[in-house]
Amino acid sequence: MFTKGIGLFGLKEKYKPLIPELGRVIKVTTEGYELLTKEGIVSVQGSYTLGDFVRIAVTDGSVHVKEVLPAANRLRLNGQAVNNVDTVILVIDADSPLVEELEQLISHIWDSGAVPAIAVVDQKEVSPELLNRVRRAAPFVDVYAVDERHDGAKLRQLLRPNRTVLFFGSSDAVKEYLLKRLFNQPIKLSHQSLIEYSEMAMVSLNTSAGEERKEITFADLDALSSRCRFSDCSHTSEPGCQILWALETGKITKAVYEDYLLRKGIVQPDGDQSDDDEDLDMDYYYRQKDRRKHKFTKKHGKTYKDETYY
């Protein structure tokens, strides 16, 4: 089947007639992006997000992106972005800092429309204390232990064909141990790259990516901005903006991005924000809060309690 060869897992039904013209962003690099297409893997420039489905044209043997298809969902976790994800496995081991962030992470995952699950992993034996801490922090999410005695058979049932699965948290080594237990064979993951296995697309994001952001200076950003599609780019909304690409892919934090714009005189300091803007922000917050309650009640048949999840 053609889709198995180009990683179009989870593509919306209405776009399937376009399959011969489609590709998918499977890797984010410092030079740009890699697309998996019927022509093979090709490198492209622009501003995309890992997991995007794109419509392409081939001219004189060169692949060009004509448009980015609307994403089925958009997921941002700790400054890192992946689009069109169906299932998110939060991977936690004894050294993982994610336990304290579980409520917020799960809220983001539910809001995106993806399904969350948690794998607590140890190459010897999962600590009952850690397992209980995770279950208390995420009472309405399925939690699975994977170690020498538990191979994650129930978790494996979530990894169905024609799905894109994100493994988030811990190191790639921990996640690769998890996959070895799940599939009984070694599977090599690559940070910010989609891979195919057993008719699924899988991607790994780590919580350690923040260490790379600290090394980026404003001189680096100036050099990056010289590669924007437009010479007068304001770095706020233009297609092909390399500064926005750095923000979306987690190369820089939002704080660094905003500071850079301030130094360029593009935006005003937070102190200049009007009262009307603050009211709009609060309106947005309460709309999002009501949306979470509705989604939670619809999914679990239980009342969403503010004192538990906020």
Contacts in CASP RR format, 6 or more apart in sequence:
PFRMAT RR
TARGET T0000
AUTHOR 0000-0000-0000
METHOD contacts of the structure
MODEL  1
MFTKGIGLFGLKEKYKPLIPELGRVIKVTTEGYELLTKEGIVSVQGSYTL
GDFVRIAVTDGSVHVKEVLPAANRLRLNGQAVNNVDTVILVIDADSPLVE
ELEQLISHIWDSGAVPAIAVVDQKEVSPELLNRVRRAAPFVDVYAVDERH
DGAKLRQLLRPNRTVLFFGSSDAVKEYLLKRLFNQPIKLSHQSLIEYSEM
AMVSLNTSAGEERKEITFADLDALSSRCRFSDCSHTSEPGCQILWALETG
KITKAVYEDYLLRKGIVQPDGDQSDDDEDLDMDYYYRQKDRRKHKFTKKH
GKTYKDETYY
2 19 0 8 1.000
2 20 0 8 1.000
2 38 0 8 1.000
3 9 0 8 1.000
3 11 0 8 1.000
3 19 0 8 1.000
4 196 0 8 1.000
4 199 0 8 1.000
5 36 0 8 1.000
5 196 0 8 1.000
6 22 0 8 1.000
6 23 0 8 1.000
6 24 0 8 1.000
6 36 0 8 1.000
6 37 0 8 1.000
6 38 0 8 1.000
6 40 0 8 1.000
7 24 0 8 1.000
7 26 0 8 1.000
7 36 0 8 1.000
7 194 0 8 1.000
7 196 0 8 1.000
7 201 0 8 1.000
8 19 0 8 1.000
8 22 0 8 1.000
8 23 0 8 1.000
8 24 0 8 1.000
8 53 0 8 1.000
9 161 0 8 1.000
9 162 0 8 1.000
9 163 0 8 1.000
9 164 0 8 1.000
9 199 0 8 1.000
9 200 0 8 1.000
9 201 0 8 1.000
10 72 0 8 1.000
10 84 0 8 1.000
10 86 0 8 1.000
10 162 0 8 1.000
10 163 0 8 1.000
10 164 0 8 1.000
11 19 0 8 1.000
11 22 0 8 1.000
11 53 0 8 1.000
11 84 0 8 1.000
12 69 0 8 1.000
12 72 0 8 1.000
15 22 0 8 1.000
15 53 0 8 1.000
15 69 0 8 1.000
18 55 0 8 1.000
20 38 0 8 1.000
21 55 0 8 1.000
21 56 0 8 1.000
21 57 0 8 1.000
21 66 0 8 1.000
22 37 0 8 1.000
22 53 0 8 1.000
22 54 0 8 1.000
22 55 0 8 1.000
22 56 0 8 1.000
22 69 0 8 1.000
23 35 0 8 1.000
23 36 0 8 1.000
23 37 0 8 1.000
23 38 0 8 1.000
23 53 0 8 1.000
23 54 0 8 1.000
23 55 0 8 1.000
23 56 0 8 1.000
24 35 0 8 1.000
24 36 0 8 1.000
24 51 0 8 1.000
24 52 0 8 1.000
24 53 0 8 1.000
24 54 0 8 1.000
24 194 0 8 1.000
24 201 0 8 1.000
25 33 0 8 1.000
25 34 0 8 1.000
25 35 0 8 1.000
25 48 0 8 1.000
25 49 0 8 1.000
25 50 0 8 1.000
25 51 0 8 1.000
25 52 0 8 1.000
25 54 0 8 1.000
25 194 0 8 1.000
26 34 0 8 1.000
26 35 0 8 1.000
26 36 0 8 1.000
26 41 0 8 1.000
26 50 0 8 1.000
26 51 0 8 1.000
26 193 0 8 1.000
26 194 0 8 1.000
26 195 0 8 1.000
27 33 0 8 1.000
27 34 0 8 1.000
27 50 0 8 1.000
27 190 0 8 1.000
27 192 0 8 1.000
27 193 0 8 1.000
27 194 0 8 1.000
28 50 0 8 1.000
28 192 0 8 1.000
28 193 0 8 1.000
28 249 0 8 1.000
29 43 0 8 1.000
31 43 0 8 1.000
32 43 0 8 1.000
32 44 0 8 1.000
32 45 0 8 1.000
32 46 0 8 1.000
32 245 0 8 1.000
33 43 0 8 1.000
33 44 0 8 1.000
33 45 0 8 1.000
33 46 0 8 1.000
33 48 0 8 1.000
34 41 0 8 1.000
34 42 0 8 1.000
34 43 0 8 1.000
34 44 0 8 1.000
35 41 0 8 1.000
35 42 0 8 1.000
35 43 0 8 1.000
35 44 0 8 1.000
35 54 0 8 1.000
35 56 0 8 1.000
35 63 0 8 1.000
35 65 0 8 1.000
36 194 0 8 1.000
37 56 0 8 1.000
37 63 0 8 1.000
39 58 0 8 1.000
39 61 0 8 1.000
39 63 0 8 1.000
42 63 0 8 1.000
44 63 0 8 1.000
44 64 0 8 1.000
44 65 0 8 1.000
45 227 0 8 1.000
45 240 0 8 1.000
46 65 0 8 1.000
46 229 0 8 1.000
46 239 0 8 1.000
46 240 0 8 1.000
46 242 0 8 1.000
46 245 0 8 1.000
47 229 0 8 1.000
47 239 0 8 1.000
47 240 0 8 1.000
47 241 0 8 1.000
47 242 0 8 1.000
47 244 0 8 1.000
47 245 0 8 1.000
47 248 0 8 1.000
48 54 0 8 1.000
48 65 0 8 1.000
48 68 0 8 1.000
48 245 0 8 1.000
49 71 0 8 1.000
49 74 0 8 1.000
49 81 0 8 1.000
49 82 0 8 1.000
49 83 0 8 1.000
49 248 0 8 1.000
49 249 0 8 1.000
50 81 0 8 1.000
50 82 0 8 1.000
50 83 0 8 1.000
50 192 0 8 1.000
50 193 0 8 1.000
50 194 0 8 1.000
50 203 0 8 1.000
50 249 0 8 1.000
51 82 0 8 1.000
51 83 0 8 1.000
51 84 0 8 1.000
51 85 0 8 1.000
51 164 0 8 1.000
51 194 0 8 1.000
51 203 0 8 1.000
52 68 0 8 1.000
52 69 0 8 1.000
52 71 0 8 1.000
52 83 0 8 1.000
52 84 0 8 1.000
53 68 0 8 1.000
53 69 0 8 1.000
53 71 0 8 1.000
53 84 0 8 1.000
54 65 0 8 1.000
54 66 0 8 1.000
54 67 0 8 1.000
54 68 0 8 1.000
54 69 0 8 1.000
55 65 0 8 1.000
55 66 0 8 1.000
55 67 0 8 1.000
55 68 0 8 1.000
55 69 0 8 1.000
56 63 0 8 1.000
56 64 0 8 1.000
56 65 0 8 1.000
56 66 0 8 1.000
57 63 0 8 1.000
57 64 0 8 1.000
57 66 0 8 1.000
58 64 0 8 1.000
71 83 0 8 1.000
71 84 0 8 1.000
72 83 0 8 1.000
72 84 0 8 1.000
73 83 0 8 1.000
73 84 0 8 1.000
73 85 0 8 1.000
73 112 0 8 1.000
73 113 0 8 1.000
73 114 0 8 1.000
74 81 0 8 1.000
74 83 0 8 1.000
74 112 0 8 1.000
75 81 0 8 1.000
75 82 0 8 1.000
75 83 0 8 1.000
75 85 0 8 1.000
75 88 0 8 1.000
75 108 0 8 1.000
75 109 0 8 1.000
75 112 0 8 1.000
75 114 0 8 1.000
75 166 0 8 1.000
76 108 0 8 1.000
77 88 0 8 1.000
77 105 0 8 1.000
77 108 0 8 1.000
77 109 0 8 1.000
77 168 0 8 1.000
77 205 0 8 1.000
78 101 0 8 1.000
78 207 0 8 1.000
78 209 0 8 1.000
78 210 0 8 1.000
79 209 0 8 1.000
79 250 0 8 1.000
79 253 0 8 1.000
79 254 0 8 1.000
80 192 0 8 1.000
80 205 0 8 1.000
80 209 0 8 1.000
80 249 0 8 1.000
80 250 0 8 1.000
81 248 0 8 1.000
81 249 0 8 1.000
81 250 0 8 1.000
82 166 0 8 1.000
82 203 0 8 1.000
82 205 0 8 1.000
84 164 0 8 1.000
85 112 0 8 1.000
85 114 0 8 1.000
85 164 0 8 1.000
85 165 0 8 1.000
85 166 0 8 1.000
85 203 0 8 1.000
86 114 0 8 1.000
86 115 0 8 1.000
86 163 0 8 1.000
86 164 0 8 1.000
86 165 0 8 1.000
87 114 0 8 1.000
87 115 0 8 1.000
87 116 0 8 1.000
87 117 0 8 1.000
87 158 0 8 1.000
87 159 0 8 1.000
87 163 0 8 1.000
87 164 0 8 1.000
87 165 0 8 1.000
87 166 0 8 1.000
88 109 0 8 1.000
88 114 0 8 1.000
88 115 0 8 1.000
88 116 0 8 1.000
88 117 0 8 1.000
88 165 0 8 1.000
88 166 0 8 1.000
88 168 0 8 1.000
89 117 0 8 1.000
89 118 0 8 1.000
89 119 0 8 1.000
89 155 0 8 1.000
89 158 0 8 1.000
89 165 0 8 1.000
89 166 0 8 1.000
89 167 0 8 1.000
89 168 0 8 1.000
89 178 0 8 1.000
90 98 0 8 1.000
90 102 0 8 1.000
90 105 0 8 1.000
90 106 0 8 1.000
90 116 0 8 1.000
90 117 0 8 1.000
90 118 0 8 1.000
90 119 0 8 1.000
90 168 0 8 1.000
90 169 0 8 1.000
91 119 0 8 1.000
91 121 0 8 1.000
91 167 0 8 1.000
91 168 0 8 1.000
91 169 0 8 1.000
91 170 0 8 1.000
91 174 0 8 1.000
91 175 0 8 1.000
91 178 0 8 1.000
92 98 0 8 1.000
92 99 0 8 1.000
92 118 0 8 1.000
92 119 0 8 1.000
92 120 0 8 1.000
92 121 0 8 1.000
92 130 0 8 1.000
92 134 0 8 1.000
92 169 0 8 1.000
92 170 0 8 1.000
93 120 0 8 1.000
93 121 0 8 1.000
93 122 0 8 1.000
93 170 0 8 1.000
93 174 0 8 1.000
94 122 0 8 1.000
94 127 0 8 1.000
94 130 0 8 1.000
95 170 0 8 1.000
96 169 0 8 1.000
96 170 0 8 1.000
96 207 0 8 1.000
97 207 0 8 1.000
98 105 0 8 1.000
98 169 0 8 1.000
98 170 0 8 1.000
98 207 0 8 1.000
99 130 0 8 1.000
99 133 0 8 1.000
99 134 0 8 1.000
99 137 0 8 1.000
100 137 0 8 1.000
102 118 0 8 1.000
102 134 0 8 1.000
102 137 0 8 1.000
102 138 0 8 1.000
103 137 0 8 1.000
103 138 0 8 1.000
103 309 0 8 1.000
105 116 0 8 1.000
105 168 0 8 1.000
106 116 0 8 1.000
106 138 0 8 1.000
106 141 0 8 1.000
107 292 0 8 1.000
107 309 0 8 1.000
109 115 0 8 1.000
109 116 0 8 1.000
110 116 0 8 1.000
110 292 0 8 1.000
110 295 0 8 1.000
110 296 0 8 1.000
110 299 0 8 1.000
111 288 0 8 1.000
111 291 0 8 1.000
111 292 0 8 1.000
111 295 0 8 1.000
113 295 0 8 1.000
114 166 0 8 1.000
115 158 0 8 1.000
116 141 0 8 1.000
117 141 0 8 1.000
117 142 0 8 1.000
117 143 0 8 1.000
117 144 0 8 1.000
117 155 0 8 1.000
117 158 0 8 1.000
118 134 0 8 1.000
118 138 0 8 1.000
118 141 0 8 1.000
118 142 0 8 1.000
118 143 0 8 1.000
118 144 0 8 1.000
119 143 0 8 1.000
119 144 0 8 1.000
119 145 0 8 1.000
119 146 0 8 1.000
119 152 0 8 1.000
119 155 0 8 1.000
119 178 0 8 1.000
120 126 0 8 1.000
120 130 0 8 1.000
120 131 0 8 1.000
120 134 0 8 1.000
120 143 0 8 1.000
120 144 0 8 1.000
120 145 0 8 1.000
120 146 0 8 1.000
121 146 0 8 1.000
121 147 0 8 1.000
121 170 0 8 1.000
121 174 0 8 1.000
121 175 0 8 1.000
121 177 0 8 1.000
121 178 0 8 1.000
122 146 0 8 1.000
122 147 0 8 1.000
123 147 0 8 1.000
123 148 0 8 1.000
123 177 0 8 1.000
124 147 0 8 1.000
124 148 0 8 1.000
125 147 0 8 1.000
125 148 0 8 1.000
125 149 0 8 1.000
126 145 0 8 1.000
126 146 0 8 1.000
126 147 0 8 1.000
126 150 0 8 1.000
131 143 0 8 1.000
131 145 0 8 1.000
134 143 0 8 1.000
135 143 0 8 1.000
139 308 0 8 1.000
140 296 0 8 1.000
140 300 0 8 1.000
140 302 0 8 1.000
142 154 0 8 1.000
142 155 0 8 1.000
144 150 0 8 1.000
144 152 0 8 1.000
144 154 0 8 1.000
144 155 0 8 1.000
145 152 0 8 1.000
146 152 0 8 1.000
146 155 0 8 1.000
146 178 0 8 1.000
146 181 0 8 1.000
146 182 0 8 1.000
150 181 0 8 1.000
151 181 0 8 1.000
151 182 0 8 1.000
151 184 0 8 1.000
152 181 0 8 1.000
152 182 0 8 1.000
155 182 0 8 1.000
156 182 0 8 1.000
156 183 0 8 1.000
158 165 0 8 1.000
159 165 0 8 1.000
159 182 0 8 1.000
159 198 0 8 1.000
159 200 0 8 1.000
160 200 0 8 1.000
161 198 0 8 1.000
161 199 0 8 1.000
161 200 0 8 1.000
162 199 0 8 1.000
162 200 0 8 1.000
163 200 0 8 1.000
163 201 0 8 1.000
164 194 0 8 1.000
164 200 0 8 1.000
164 201 0 8 1.000
164 202 0 8 1.000
164 203 0 8 1.000
165 200 0 8 1.000
165 201 0 8 1.000
165 202 0 8 1.000
165 203 0 8 1.000
166 202 0 8 1.000
166 203 0 8 1.000
166 204 0 8 1.000
166 205 0 8 1.000
167 175 0 8 1.000
167 178 0 8 1.000
167 179 0 8 1.000
167 189 0 8 1.000
167 202 0 8 1.000
167 203 0 8 1.000
167 204 0 8 1.000
167 205 0 8 1.000
168 204 0 8 1.000
168 205 0 8 1.000
168 207 0 8 1.000
169 175 0 8 1.000
169 205 0 8 1.000
169 206 0 8 1.000
169 207 0 8 1.000
170 206 0 8 1.000
170 207 0 8 1.000
171 206 0 8 1.000
171 208 0 8 1.000
172 189 0 8 1.000
172 190 0 8 1.000
172 191 0 8 1.000
172 204 0 8 1.000
172 206 0 8 1.000
175 189 0 8 1.000
175 204 0 8 1.000
176 186 0 8 1.000
176 187 0 8 1.000
176 188 0 8 1.000
176 189 0 8 1.000
179 186 0 8 1.000
179 187 0 8 1.000
179 189 0 8 1.000
179 202 0 8 1.000
180 186 0 8 1.000
180 187 0 8 1.000
183 197 0 8 1.000
183 198 0 8 1.000
187 195 0 8 1.000
187 197 0 8 1.000
187 202 0 8 1.000
188 195 0 8 1.000
189 195 0 8 1.000
189 202 0 8 1.000
189 204 0 8 1.000
190 204 0 8 1.000
191 204 0 8 1.000
191 205 0 8 1.000
191 206 0 8 1.000
191 209 0 8 1.000
192 203 0 8 1.000
192 205 0 8 1.000
192 249 0 8 1.000
193 203 0 8 1.000
193 204 0 8 1.000
194 201 0 8 1.000
194 202 0 8 1.000
194 203 0 8 1.000
195 201 0 8 1.000
195 202 0 8 1.000
195 203 0 8 1.000
196 202 0 8 1.000
209 250 0 8 1.000
210 250 0 8 1.000
210 253 0 8 1.000
212 251 0 8 1.000
213 250 0 8 1.000
213 251 0 8 1.000
213 252 0 8 1.000
213 253 0 8 1.000
213 256 0 8 1.000
216 246 0 8 1.000
216 251 0 8 1.000
216 252 0 8 1.000
216 256 0 8 1.000
218 260 0 8 1.000
218 263 0 8 1.000
221 243 0 8 1.000
221 246 0 8 1.000
221 252 0 8 1.000
221 260 0 8 1.000
224 242 0 8 1.000
224 243 0 8 1.000
224 246 0 8 1.000
225 233 0 8 1.000
225 235 0 8 1.000
225 242 0 8 1.000
225 243 0 8 1.000
227 242 0 8 1.000
228 235 0 8 1.000
228 238 0 8 1.000
228 240 0 8 1.000
228 241 0 8 1.000
228 242 0 8 1.000
228 243 0 8 1.000
229 238 0 8 1.000
229 239 0 8 1.000
229 240 0 8 1.000
229 241 0 8 1.000
230 238 0 8 1.000
230 240 0 8 1.000
230 241 0 8 1.000
233 240 0 8 1.000
233 241 0 8 1.000
233 243 0 8 1.000
234 266 0 8 1.000
235 241 0 8 1.000
235 243 0 8 1.000
235 244 0 8 1.000
235 260 0 8 1.000
235 261 0 8 1.000
235 264 0 8 1.000
235 266 0 8 1.000
236 244 0 8 1.000
236 261 0 8 1.000
236 266 0 8 1.000
236 267 0 8 1.000
237 244 0 8 1.000
238 244 0 8 1.000
243 252 0 8 1.000
243 257 0 8 1.000
243 260 0 8 1.000
245 251 0 8 1.000
246 252 0 8 1.000
246 257 0 8 1.000
247 254 0 8 1.000
247 257 0 8 1.000
252 260 0 8 1.000
258 267 0 8 1.000
261 267 0 8 1.000
262 269 0 8 1.000
289 306 0 8 1.000
289 310 0 8 1.000
292 304 0 8 1.000
292 309 0 8 1.000
293 304 0 8 1.000
296 302 0 8 1.000
296 304 0 8 1.000
296 309 0 8 1.000
297 303 0 8 1.000
297 304 0 8 1.000
END
